[in-house]
């Protein structure tokens, strides 16, 4: 039988593409894009960031967590 071939589009770092966009711990709206619902940081193979910007994002998320702009984990309802 024939196997389906998947076309994987190359992921491009959004911060390398748009030089004006900055990574800041104060910009919670941008940082939330790189966090799962459970509060984990999305790895760069999924987010498509370059290693330099992924490190900056990780540092910004951790700093924002420390000063309570972002929660460390998901809130439990039960």
C-alpha positions as CSV (number, residue, x, y, z in Angstrom):
1,X,0.0,0.0,0.0
2,X,0.9,3.6,-0.3
3,X,2.1,5.6,2.7
4,X,1.0,9.2,3.1
5,X,3.8,11.6,3.0
6,X,3.6,14.6,5.3
7,X,4.9,17.9,4.2
8,X,6.5,19.7,7.2
9,X,6.7,23.4,6.7
10,X,9.9,24.9,8.2
11,X,9.1,26.9,11.3
12,X,10.6,30.3,11.3
13,X,11.5,32.2,14.5
14,X,9.0,35.1,14.7
15,X,11.5,37.3,16.6
16,X,14.2,36.8,13.9
17,X,11.7,37.6,11.2
18,X,10.3,40.7,12.9
19,X,13.3,42.6,14.4
20,X,11.1,45.2,16.0
21,X,9.4,42.7,18.3
22,X,11.0,42.5,21.7
23,X,10.9,39.8,24.4
24,X,10.0,41.3,27.8
25,X,8.8,39.7,31.0
26,X,6.2,42.6,31.2
27,X,4.6,41.6,27.9
28,X,2.4,38.8,29.4
29,X,0.2,38.6,26.3
30,X,3.1,37.5,24.1
31,X,4.6,35.1,26.7
32,X,1.2,33.3,27.1
33,X,1.6,32.1,23.5
34,X,4.7,30.1,24.6
35,X,3.0,28.4,27.6
36,X,0.6,25.5,27.6
37,X,-2.7,25.4,29.5
38,X,-1.0,23.5,32.3
39,X,1.7,26.1,32.7
40,X,4.6,24.4,30.9
41,X,7.0,26.3,28.6
42,X,6.6,25.1,24.9
43,X,9.8,23.6,23.5
44,X,11.5,25.3,20.6
45,X,10.9,22.4,18.2
46,X,7.2,23.0,18.6
47,X,7.2,26.8,18.9
48,X,9.7,27.3,16.0
49,X,11.9,29.7,17.8
50,X,15.7,29.8,17.3
51,X,17.7,28.8,20.3
52,X,18.8,32.4,21.2
53,X,15.2,33.6,21.4
54,X,13.9,30.5,23.1
55,X,16.4,31.1,25.9
56,X,15.2,34.8,26.2
57,X,11.6,33.6,26.2
58,X,12.4,31.1,29.0
59,X,14.1,33.7,31.1
60,X,11.3,36.2,30.6
61,X,8.6,33.6,31.5
62,X,10.5,32.6,34.7
63,X,11.0,36.2,35.7
64,X,7.3,36.9,35.1
65,X,6.4,33.9,37.2
66,X,8.6,35.1,40.0
67,X,6.9,38.5,40.2
68,X,3.5,36.9,39.9
69,X,2.5,38.1,36.4
70,X,2.1,34.5,35.2
71,X,1.0,31.5,37.3
72,X,3.5,28.6,37.8
73,X,0.9,26.0,37.0
74,X,-2.8,25.7,36.0
75,X,-5.4,26.6,38.6
76,X,-7.2,23.6,40.0
77,X,-11.0,23.9,40.1
78,X,-11.6,20.8,42.1
